[in-house]
Amino acid sequence: MLARLAIWKARAYMKKIIIAVGGTGLLALAWSSAWAQTPANFDVVIKGDVFFTAGVMSQNTDAGARSVEFMNRFRLTVTPTANADNGLTYGARLRLRASLGTGVIDGDQAYVFAKGAFGLVELGTQLNPNMYYHVIAPSNFGTGGIDGDWAIGDAGWIQNQLTFMEPYFGGGYTITTFVKSANRIDYITPRLFSEGDPNQGLLGAVSYAPANRDVFTGVDRTMLNTDSVGNRPYGYGRTRAYSNCLGGGKPLGCDYHDVYELSLRDDETVAGVTVSSGVAYLGGTSGQTNFGTLQSFYDLSAWQAGLQLGYRGVAIGGSFADAGRSAYPRRSAATGPLYLDDQYTWTAGISYETGPLSVGFNYEFGHDAGDLTVPGARTARLYAVGVTYRLAPGLSTALEAVRSATHTEAGFVNDALGFNRKFSGDANLCLWKTQITF
C-alpha cells in the first residue's frame, strides 16, 4: 500500500514537472516568435515642459510673509518605444522633475506599457487614470484656473483653503483623494463607437495599487502606520490619533491599501457641438495608526462626475466630486467626540479660445467638517479669471487672478496643519506664467 502511494505521489510530481516544463516551452516559443518580430532598436522620444511663474499676493493672516514669490519647474519624459509586426506597441516611460523646494531632482513616473487592439496596459509607478480622463470646468486659460498654479509649491500660495478637496482624484493639493504616483496596474480600453477617431467615443479604465504611497522599488507590506515623523493631523484634530496622512518620509497622501479606480469617459460631436462627459469611482482601505493607542479611520470611498460642452471655441461645463468621510478618524477614546460632515466640491466655468488666445473664468466650492472637535462644517470658494497667449509653437505666456474665501464653523481653532491658531483662507493672488512645452 505504501509502495502504491509512493508511486502515485511520484507520478503526480512528475506530472507537475511535465506541465511546468511544457508551459515553459510554450512561453519560450512565444518569446522566440515575438523576438523574431521585434525591431533591433527602440525609438527613444524625449519630451518635457518647463515653466516659470511669478506671483503677487495678500492674505488676511499674513505676518512676516513676502507678498512676491517666484516658482519654477522642469519635467523631462523619456519614452523608449518599439513596434512589433503583429501590431503591438510596447515600451517604458520615465519622468524626471526639477520641482522640489529642496533642490533635489526626483521622478514621479517609471513604468512599462503595451498597447494594441486590446487597449493599453501600464505597469509601474504612474498616474491614476482619472488624472488623464477627468472632466471638470474648462481650465485651458491662465495657469489653469481652479486647477492651476495657485496650489503648487511646498506650502501653496494660499494657506488654509485649497477648497478642501480637488475636483478630480489625484490632482495633488489635498491628501484626501491623492493617489496619483504609486506602483499600480492601469488598463484602458480602446475607444468604442469611435469610427476610428482616437479622440472620440467611449473608453473605460481600471486601476489597482496595493499601497497608495509605495513607489518605484519600495515594498511596503505593513498595514499599520507607526512612523509619526511629519505626520499632520487630518480633519483639524488635536492629536496624532486624528490622522493617517503624510506620515514619515513617504510621498504625499493618506495611508490607503488596495486602492482601486473605475472610470468611464465619453467624447462625442453632435451637430457641431462637442460633448465630453466622465464618471469615476475611487475606493480603498484606510490603514490604522498606533502611537500608543490603536486608531482606525474611515475607508476611501469617492466618486466624481463632469460634463463639458464646446462650440466654435466656447467651452462651458462643471463637475461634482464627493469623498464622504474618507480618511476621517473613527471615534475612539483617543479622539473623544467627533462632528463629521461629508467632503465634497463642485466646479463651474466658461472659456473662449480663438487662434493663439484663450480666456476664461471658473469657480469652485468646497465643503468639509473643518475642526472635527466642534459642531458645524467649513466651506470655501475659489474664483479664477485668466488669459493665455501662445507666442510661438510650444511657447506661451499667461496672466491669472485668483480670489479665495473661506468660512469656518464657530469654535474653529486649528489650521490645515493642525497648529492651534485661527487661520483665514481669504486671499487675493495674481500670477504670471511663461511656459515651454517640447
N, C-alpha and C positions, 0 to 999 in steps of 0.2 A: 504493500500500500504506500509506504513511504517512498519507494522507488518510483511508483507511478506518479506520485505527487511531485517528486523532484523532476521527472521527465516533463510533466505538464508545465511546471514553472519555467523550465529551461526553454520549452517551445514558445511560451508566451514572451519570454525575454528576447528570444531570437526574433520573434515576430515584430516586437517593438524596434529592434535594431534594423530589421529589413525595411520597416516603414520609415524610420529616420533616415537611413541611407538612401532609400528611394526618393524621399522628399528632398533631401539634399541634392540628389542628382537632378531632379526636376528644376530646383532653384538654380543650380549651376547651368543647366541647359538654357533656362530663361535668361540668365545673366549673360551667357555667351552670345545668345541671339541679340539681346539689347546692345551688347558691346560691339557687335558687328555693325549695328546701325548708328552707333554713337560717333559724332564728329571727333576728330583728333583734338580739337581745341575748343574751349569755351569762348564765347564773345563776352568781354568784360565791359560793362557800361558803368560810367561814373556820373552821378548826378548830385545835386545839392541845392541848398538855399542858404542865403546869408541876409541878415537884416541888422539895421541899426535903428533904435528907437530912442527919442528924447521926449521927456515928459515934464510938464509943469503942473503942480497940483497943490491943493489945500484941503485939509480935513479938520473937522471941528476940534478933535482932541490932539492935534499936533502939538508936541512940546519937544523942543530941541531937535526938530526934524527938518531936513532940507526940503525945499519946495521944487528943486530942479534935480532930475536924475537922468542918467543915460543907461541904455541897455543894449547888449549885442549878443548875437547867437550865430554860429556857423554849424551847419549839418552837412555831412558828406555820406552819400549812399553808394556802395559798391555792389554791383549785381552781376556775377558770372552766370551766363545762360547758355544752354545747349538745346538743339532741336534734333529729335530722332526721326528716322524715316517713317515711323508709324504715327507721326503727328504729335507725339509727346514733347512738351517743352518743360525743362527742368533746370534747377539751378539753386542758388543761395543768395542771401542778401544780408549785408552788414551796414548799419547806420551808425556813424560816429558823430559825436556832438562836442562842440566847444560852447557850453552853456552854463556850467556850474559856477556859482559865485566864488568857489574856492580856486578857480583857475585850472582844475583838473579836467582832462579830456575823458569823456565816458561814452557809452553807447546805450541805445535803447532797443535795437533790433539786431538779431542774429539768428537766421532760420533757413531751412531748406524748403523748396516748394516744387510741386509738379502740377502741370496744367494740361488738360486735354479735353476730349469730348465729355468726359465725366464731370468736369468742373475744375476747381482749384483746391489743392490741399497744401497747407502750410504747417511746418513743424519746427518749433523752437521758440526763442524769446521774441515776441512780436506783439502787435496791437490787436485789440479785440475787434471783431467785425463792425460793431456799431460805430467805431471811430471813423470808418470809411463811409458807411451806408446810412448814417442817421439823417433825418430831415428835421430842420428847425427853421426859425425865422431867417430870411435872407441875411447873409453876413459877408457878401462879396464887396464890401466897401470899407474905407478907413483901414484900421488894423484888424478888422474882423468884428467890429461892433461888440455885442454882448459875449461873443466868442473870440475876442481879440486879445491884444497885448496887455490890457489893463490888469489881468490876473497873473501874468507871468513874472517870475522873479523869486528870489529867496523868501521874501516876505509878502510879495504882492504890492502893487501900487496903493491899493485901498485896503485898509485894515478892518477886520471885524465886519465884513459884509459878504462878498463873494456869492451873494444870493443863496447861500447855504447848500445848494445842490445844483450841479451843472445840468444843462438842458439835454445832455446825452451821456451815455456811460463812457467813462474813461478819459474825459477831457483833461483833467489834471489839476484844477484848482480847489477841489474838495475831495475829501477822502472817503465819503460815503459810498460812492459807486466807482471809485478809482480802481480799474482793473486792467489798464492797457498794456503795460510791459510785464509779461510773465511767460514762463515756459508753458506753452499751450499748443493744442491742436485746433486749427481752424479749417473748416470745409465750407466752400462757397459754391453753390450750384451754378450751372450755366444759366444764361438768360433764357427764360421761357416766353413764348409768344412774341419774339423779338424780330422775326423775319430777317435774321442775320445781323441786326444792328446791335453792337456790343453795349450801347448806352440806352437801349430801350427794352421794355419787357419786365418780367417778374424774376427776381432771384431770391434765394434763401441762404441763410448762413447758420452754422452750428459751431460752437466753440466750447472747449473744455480745458481747464487748468487745475492741477491737483492743489496748488497753493497760489494765492494771489500775489505774493511778493517773492517768489522763488524764480530767479533769473539766471541765465547762462549756465555755468556748470554747477551751480548750487543745488544741493539736495537737502531739503528741509523736511524731515519726517515727523517733526514734533507737532502735536495737536494742542500744546499748551504754551502760552507766552509768559516767560518768567524774566525776560530781559526788559527792565524798566528804563534803560538809557534812552533818552529822547522821547519817552512816552508822554503824550499830551492828552489830558482828559478830553474825551469826545462828549459832546452834549452839554458842556459847561458845568460839569460837576466839580466837586472839590477834592476828590482823592483819585488815586490810580484805579480804583475799582470802577470808575466810570468809562474806561477806555481800553480797547484792544488795538488801538490805531497808532501808527508811527513809532512803534517800539523798536529799540535797538538801531543797528546800522543798516537795516533792510531798506529797500526802496519805499517810496511813499505809498500809503494805503492802510486799510484796516486788515486785521488778521483773518482772512477768509480761506476756507478749504473747499475742494470740489466745486469750483466756480464754473458755471455753465451759462451760455448765452444762446438764445434762439431769436432769429430776426428775419423779417421779410422786407423787401424794397421793390417798389414798382415805379417805372418811368414810362409815361405814355405821351403822345401828342394827339390831341383831338381838336380838329378844326383850327389848327394853328396855335392852340393853347397847350403848353407843356404842363403836365401834371405829375408831380413827384410825391410819393407817399411812402411812409415806412412805419413799422411797428417792431418792437423788440422786448424781450424779457430777459432779465438777469437774475440768477439765483446762486446760492452758495451757503455753506455752513460757517457760522462765526466761531472763531477759536475762543477758548477760555483763557483767563489770566489767573496767575497765582502769585500775589505779592503778600503772602502770609495768609490770605483768605481766597478760596476758590470763587471766581466770579464768572457768570455766564452772560451772554449777550444775545439779542435777537438775531436770527439768521438774515442773510442778504436776500431780499426779495424786492425787485424793482422792475418797472415797465416804462416804456417811452413810446410815444407816437407823434408823428408830424405830418404836415401837408403843406405843399408849396405849389403855387400856380405861376406861370410865366407867359407873357405875351408881348412881343415886339420890344424886348428889352426891360419890361417892367416885371418884377417878381414880388409876390405877396404871399405870406404864409405864417405859420406858427407851429408850436409843439406843446406837449404836456408830458411831464415825467413825474413819477411817484415812486418813492422808496419806502413808504410806510414807516415802520420802526427799525429798519435795517441798522444794525450795529449799536442800537441803544442798549444800555445795560438793563438786565432784568433785576427787579427789586430783590435786595438781599439785606442781610444785617450790615454789610459794608456800605451800601448805598443809602439805606433808610428810605423814606417815602419818595416816590418819583412821580412827576407830572409829564406825561409823554404826549406829544402831538405829532401827527404824520409829517413827513418831509416831502414836499412837492414843489414843483416850479413850472411856470408856463411862459412861453415867449410869443411875440407877435412883431411883425415888421414889414417893411416895404423897401425896395431898391429899384434903381433905374440905371441901365448900362447902355451907353451909346459910344461906339468907336473905342477910343482909349480911356474914356471917362466912366466911372461908377460912383453913384451917390446913394445914400440910404439912411434909414432910421429904423432902429428896433428897440424893443422893450422886453425886460424880463422881470417876473415877480417870483419871489421865493418865500417859503414858509417852513418853519420847523419849531421844535419845542423850546428853543432858547435855553435858559437855565433850567435844568431838569429838577432842581430842588424847589422851584417856586411855580405856582399855577400860571396858566396862560401860555400863549405862543408868541413867536417872534416873526416879523415879516420884513422883507426887503424889496426895494425897487431899484432897477438899473435902467438908465436911459442912455442911448448912444446914437450919435449922428456923425457921419463922416463922408469923406470923398477920397477916391483913389484915381491917380492918373498914371497910365503906362507910358513912360518916356521913350522906351525902345523895347524890342523883344527881350523879355526876361528882366527888365528894369522898371521899377515902379516907385512912386512916392505917394504918401497918404497923410491926411490930417484927420483927426478924430477928437470929438468932445464927449466926455462921459460924465453923467451925474448919478451919484449914488445916494440912496436914502434908506435908513434902517429904523424900524420901530420895535423896541423891545418891551417885554411884558413888565408890569410893576414888580419891583423887587429884584430885577436883574442885577447881578453883582460880578459876573465873570465874563472876560472877553474870550475870543476864539481860541486862545492858547491856555485858558484856564487861570490866568492871573487875576487876582482879586482887585480889579479896578473896572470902573464902568467905561467902556469904550463905545464910541458912536461910529456907525458906518456912513454917516453923512459926509460926502466929499465931492469935489469938482476936480476933473482931470482933463488935460489937453495933451494929446500925443501926436508926434510927427515921426513918421516911419519911412525909411528908404530900404528897399529890398531888391536883391538879385536872385533869380532862380535860373539854374543851368542844368 
